[in-house]
Amino acid sequence: MDEIRPPRILVVDDDAGIRDLLSDYLRKQDMGVQTARDGREMDERLAGFEPDLVVMDLMLPGEDGLALTRRLKADRDVPVIMLSARGEDIDRIVGLEVGADDYLPKPFNPRELLARIRAVLRRGGGGRNGDGEGVGERYDFGPFTVDLAAQRLLRGDDEIAVTHAEFALLKIFIEHPNRALSRDQIMDWLKGFERDPFDRSIDVRVTRLRRKLEDDPANPVYIRTVWGQGYLFAPKGKAGP
């Protein structure tokens, strides 16, 4: 049996105090940690270090956290938790649009960040946690095949690139087909997010996923909006009101 290695975390933040704090704290939680103060140092670390997750500050000298996250997602699709001292809703939405898997405003408690890291890594386990009960490793709908174990989405023979966050959302829909799910329910299942009644992060994720599944994202047939209730996944693709 293969030995389970500790998670590897890369912290990218220009604040030396935060780098030192998180490095010490996460290592005490049996995690392997590397740090970088900007995009140049991030690239240097990545040359010899393959992280399981990146903690990314939004405001960085040179390339900012949004640009670096977009680049990371294009190159390797590593999960990213974004930090921001501003904490504005627009920052969260833009961060999610470029592919961040979670968002945490500064100042924050390291224990909360640890919980977020574990939640994102758990979501990345692809069908091996308890939420996947009753769903096989492969799931077909319309022209799509979903490999839950490998976290792959295929349309015919072509693989569609999806982020960890998008796949986690798709998995929830697959596990609860033909049922209207509220944003609160989806947030509970996704885990690791701040609970905010005005949080629109789920809407952003749905929009991104629709772009990859729907022939006409403005008139979706697989992920439908049920007004006043939430979202409904219709695997047969039957259009509704």
C-alpha positions, 0 to 999 in steps of 0.5 A: 500500500502506498504511503500517504504523504503530508499535503504540500502547501505553497504560500504566496504573500509579500508580508513576511510576517504572514509567510512566517506565521503560516509556515510555522503553523501549517508545519505544526499541522504536518503539512509541507510548506514553501513560501514566496513573496511574489510571482518570481519567487513562486515560479522558482519554488514551483521548479522544484516543488509540486504543491497540492494547494496554493494560498495566494495573496491578492495584492502582490508586487508585480503580477497580482494574485489574480494574474498568478492564479489565472496562470496557475490554473492554465498551467496545472490547475492546482487548488487556490485559496485567495487572501485579500485585505480588502475583503470586498465582494467584487474581489471575491467574485473576480477571484472566483471567476479566474479559478480560485477555489475559496476566498478568505479576507484578512485579517483571519485566524490561522485555524480558519485557513487550516479548515479551508485548506482541509476542505478544499483538499477533501473536495479534491479527493474526487468521489472518495468522501462520504458525499459520493455515496450511491454514485459510481465512479463514472456518470453519463449524461447527454454527450458527457461522461464524468469520471469521478475518481479521476476528476475528468469531464469528457464530451465524447473523446474530448476532455473538457478542462474543469477546475477543482471548484467546478468539478466539486459543484458538478459532483454535487449536482450529479449526486442530487439530480432533478432536485432544486438545490438552494445556494445554502444547501450547495454551500453546506455541501461544498464546505469551507466557505464563509456563510454570507446571505449576500454571497454570490460565489455559487452563482459565479461557479454555476455560470462557469460550469454552464459555459462548459456544459451548455450549448447555449449558456443563456438558455441552459438545459442541464443546470437550470435556474428554479426561481426562488429555489436555486438550481436544478440539474437535469441529466436528461437535458430536458428544457423547462420553464 
